[in-house]
C-alpha cells in the first residue's frame, strides 16, 4: 500500500507521466508512512475526456491515492498535499493551457485487504 493512479487528459503534450509517478512515489516514501516496495503507481491517458462545455485549451491530471484505512484526517491531508506538490513540481505542461491538478485520497478497508508477495 498505497496504490496511486494518475488519470490525465490526452491533450497534455509533453506531460511525462512516468516522471510524475516517480516524483510522487519519492514524496510518499519521504512521508514516512510507507515502505519503498509497497508504493505502486500507474498512469492512464484519457483520450476521450471533456472539461466543461466550452472549446478552450484545458487539461487535467487527477491523482487517486488509495491507502489502508486507519489514518487520521491530518495524515491524509498531509499525503494529499505532498502528492499535489510533487505533481505540480514535476509536471511539464503545455503553455497556453489551463490545467487542473488534483489529488483524491481513498481508503481501502484494512480488514478485507489482502496481499501476497511472490519472490522466486
Secondary structure, 3 states (H helix, E strand, C coil): CCEEEEEEECCCCCCCHHHHHHHHHHHHHHCCCCCHHHCEEEEEEECCCCCCCCCCCEEEEEEEEEEECCCCHHHHHHHHHHHHHHHHHHCCCCCCCEEEEEEEEEEECCCCCCCCCCCC
